C-alpha cells in the first residue's frame, strides 16, 4: 500500500480541477448574454450539471463502471482544461461543458466505489475533493484573486500537465479499492437502518456546494460583502482574506474533533453568522463571515459522509444535488440581473430568500440525518488571457484617477474575482470599491495612482423599475488640495422614470460638493433631459459640449481648468469605450479662466499634455477596427483664448 500523502496529493489536485470546472462554466455561459443584454439560448449548456441523471439508467451505470470508459471520462475531464486555449468563446464553452459533464460522472462513480465510506478509494477521493477547494482558494490568494487555471496561458499549461500526470496515476490505480470489504451481516443491516434519506442528503450537498461557491469561492468576497465608505471602509481583502482562509481550515479541522458539536447548536451559530454577514455593517459583518466560514467548512465532511452513505443510487442523489446547485446559481443571478430575465421581478434583491433557503436545508440534514462523517477515516486509514492586457492598457494611459463601471465580478456567475484588489496590487494604486456586493448592483471600481482617498460614500440611487443603480462620491487629496469625484452608473435606457430620478439625485450630490468636482458617469441616454439636469442643477460643465454623439459615458466638472479630452474605441467589447480627460487645479479657485480654445493638432499644444501615441492620433468618426484607437473626432486639446492674442 502506498502512503496516505502519496494517494491524497493527486486526488487533491483532481479535486481542484473539479471545483475549477464547475466554477468556470457559469461565467463562460454568462459571457454571451452579457454581450447582448438578453438571454441567448446558450444558457442551456447549464444542463450539463445534470449529467449524473444518466447514471440512473442501468446500462449506462454498468458502462461507466468499466475501466476503459472511466479512463476515457477522466481523459475528457482533464483535457477540458485546454478549453482556455480555444480560439473562440463558443468552442471554449463547448469543451468546458463537456469537461463538467465528464467530471460529474467520474465523481459520482468513483465516490460510490465499493461500500461507500468503508472503501479506501471513496475516502481518498472525497477528501481530495474537499482539500481541492482549499487548494483553489490558496492559489487564488497567490494569483491575486484570479484562478490560475483560467487566467494565464502558462499557468493553464502547467496545471494541465500536472493534472494529466495525476489522472494517469489514478487510472493506474482505478479498481484497486473497488471491492467492498467483508462485513458481518449484522453490521450491514445496521448501516442500512441508519442510512440518511438520499433526497435530503443530495439537497444538502447541492446547497452546501453553492454556499461555498457563493461566499467562499475566493477569500476576499467576505470583505466585499462588508465594505463601506472611507475613512472606515471595513476590512481590506488583503490581509483580511487570510483570516477567512484560516477560518475555513479551522472549520475543516474542527470537524474531525470528537467533541465538536454536530448538532443544532452549530447550525444556529451558522445561521446567525449568515444573517450577520447579510445585514450587519463592516467589521461586524466580516466577523460574521469568518464564523460562517468555520461553519461551512465543518459541514463538508458530515454532508459528504451522509451523501455517500445515503444508498446505492449515486445517479439520483447527485442529480438532486446538482438540481439544487443550479437553482441556487440561477436565483443568485436573477437577484441582480432581474431586469434582463423572465420572472426577474419576483427575485429582485432577494438574497435574503436565497440564504434563508440554503441554510435551513443544510440544517435539516444535520438534524434528521444520522451523523456520517469522514473524521474517523482520517485517524485510521494511514496507509491506503484578458485582465493583464487591460492593466497594460490602463498603464499606457498614465492616468492618475480611473473608474471602471460594472466591475463587481465577485458574484459566482461572473467568477468570484476581486478585480479591484487585482488592479490595485498590479498597478500599485489606491483603491475603492462599492457599493457592497450584497446590495445587488454591478459595482464601481476606483483607482487612484498617487493621491490618497480621504473619504468616500456609497449611494443606491432611486430604482423603482429597473436594475439597482450605484454611485460613489469621493474626496481625493491631490497635492494638498481636495477634489471631489462623483461616479455613477444609471442603469437601463428603457427605464425612463428611473433615469429621471437618478439624474435629480446625482445633480443634488454634485451641487452639494464643496470642493472642485469631477463627474464620471454612465447616463445611458443622449445629451438631452438627464444630461441637462446634471448641467443645470448640478452646476457643472461638460468636458466637450460640442460632442453630441454620446450615449452612455460623460465627463463633467466644476472649479477646474480643462486641458484635453479623448475617446478610445471599444474594440468590439460591449459597453467598454474609454473616455479620458486632463484637468489643472487653478491657483485661485475664484478668479480663473477656463480653456475655451479647441485644437485637434497635438503639435499646437505643449508636449506635457499630449495623450499617449499608443492609441494613435486624431480620428474623425467611429473606429470600426478591432483595436483600441482614438476616435469620434478626438483627441481634443484646450487652451486659453487670450494666449492666442499674445502670440
Order of alpha helices (4+ residues) and beta strands (2+ residues): alpha-alpha-alpha-alpha-alpha-alpha-alpha-alpha-alpha-alpha-alpha-alpha-alpha-alpha-alpha-alpha-alpha-beta-alpha-beta-beta-beta-beta-beta-alpha-beta-alpha-beta-beta-beta-beta-beta-beta-alpha
